[in-house]
Amino acid sequence: HISWNQLYSSSTEAALWPGPLIEAQLGDEIEVIITNNLEFQATTIHWHGMFQRGTPFFDGVDGVSQCAINPGGTFRVKFEARPAGTHWYHSHTGVQAANGLVAPLIVHDPHDPYAFAYDEERLLVFQDYFNGRAEHDLLKLVNGFAVPSAAPYSDIAWDMGMVNGALSGPND
């Protein structure tokens, strides 16, 4: 059981990225209470990789499998931790994931056939980062003001990357 009260992060609040790690054993019930503290935007949380058999209404796809959580609203999700592996959960509303609403989700298999092959596990969460809000860059892109020369593999110029919530740039 975990409660997640999430606001947008900014460059001065980078320690909030990523959100809280959720760990469970295969077959456990995961219960999360999500409170939307975004001031003006609704949100949903998608549990990437989770099967959601019997609980499709907790899949977190805004307008498809559930209604969005309005600002100030709270929503409780409960679903089975299946399949085993390293997954992630993230906002599935607008560009909120690009603004930092992401976090890791690990489902451990007590009968892991590869447990003998490693001594320890390390979790790395990679996230694109740019100084500002993703909405602003998306508007530039939609209105034809993208900067492809600054971003050879994307229409949006990302400023840096984040690894486990720490900024990492070309000089780091």
N, C-alpha and C positions, 0 to 999 in steps of 0.2 A: 504494500500500500504506500503510495507516495502522493503528496500534494504539490502541484507545480503552479506557482503564481509568477507568471512570466511577463516582463515588460520588454520592449525593444532594448537591445544593447546598442551602445555607441562606442566610439573609440576610447572614451573615458571610462566606459563600464565593461571593458573587454573581459573582465574576470567572470562575467555572467555567461560567457560562451564556453563550451556548449552548455546546454541544460543538464539537469541531473541524470547521471547514469542509472539505468534500471537494469538489475540483474535478477534472473529467475532460473529455476530448474525446469527442465522440459516437463510440460504438463501442469505446472503451477498456474494459479489464477493471478493475473496481473490486474491490480485495481489502481487507477490514477484519478485523482480529483483535479480537474483543470479549471483554474480561475483566470478569466481573461481580464488582465489589467491594462490592455491596450486602450488608450484614451478614446480613439475614434474608429477603430476597426474591429469587425467581427473576426473570429479565428476558428480553426479546427486543427486537430492534431491527427496525422496519419501515421500508423504503426507499420512502417515499411518492412515487408517480408512476413508479417504475421498472417496466418491463414484466415483468421476470423470466421471459422466455421461455426455457424449458429449465432454469431454476433456481428453480422454485416453492418449493422447500424452504428457500430463503434469504429468503423474503418477510417473515419475522419476525412472523407473526401467531400468537401463543401458543395452542397447542392446536389450530390449524387447519393451518397450513403447516409448523410446526416445533415441537419441544419447547422449553420454556423453558431458559435457561442458569441452572443452579443457582448459588447464592452460591459464589464462589471458582472457578467454572468458566470455561472459555475456549471460544469458538466462532469459527471462521473462515468468513467468507462471501466468495464470488466471484460477480460477476454483470456483465453487460454494461451500460455506461452508455448507456441509451436509454430515453426520448427526450431530445432536447436541451431545456434550459430550466432554470429555477430551481425546485428541489424542496426537500424536507427529509426528515430521518430522525428517528425518535423511538421511544421505548419503546412497545411495544404490549401491555404487561402492566399490569393494574390502572390506577392513576392516576399512574404514574411520569412520564408526559409532563408532567402538571400540576406535578410536583415538579421539573421542569427537565431531564429527559432528552430533549432536542431539539437539533437542529443543522441547518445548511444543507447542501445538496448541489446543486452547479451542474454541469450538463453543457453544455459549449460546443459550438456547431456551427461547424466551420471554414468552412462556406458560409452563414453567417448572412445571410439576405436583408435584414435590417434594420441591419446593421453601420454603414452610412453615416448612419443616423438619430440616432446618439448619439455623444458625445465620450468618455464614460466610464461605467462601471458602478459603482453603489453598492449594497451589500447591507445591508438592514435586516431584522433578526429581531425580531419582536414576540412577546411571551409574557405571558400573564396571570400575576400574582404575588400571593400572599397570604402573610402572615407565619405560617408554620406548615406543616404537612403536609396535602396534599390529602385523605388518608385521614380526617383528623379532620372536615373539612367535609363529606365524603361521608357519614360516619356520622351527622352532624347531619341531613343532608338525608333519608337513609333512615329515620331515626327521627322525622321530622316536626318537627325543630327548625330548619328553614331560616329565613332572615331576609329574606323578600321585600321588606320596606319599605326595607332597606339596599341591595338590589340589584334595581332595577326591571326589568332585562332578563335576570335570571338568578335561579336559586334559591340561588346561592352568592354571598356578598359578597366580591368580589376587593378586596384592599387597594390594589394598584398595578398598573402595567404595567412591563415591562422592554423596553428597546430595545437590541439588541446587548449584552445582559448588564448594562446599567446600569438601576438602578431609576428609575422616572419616576412621580411622583405629581401630584396636583392643584396643588401648590405649586412644582413644578419648572419 
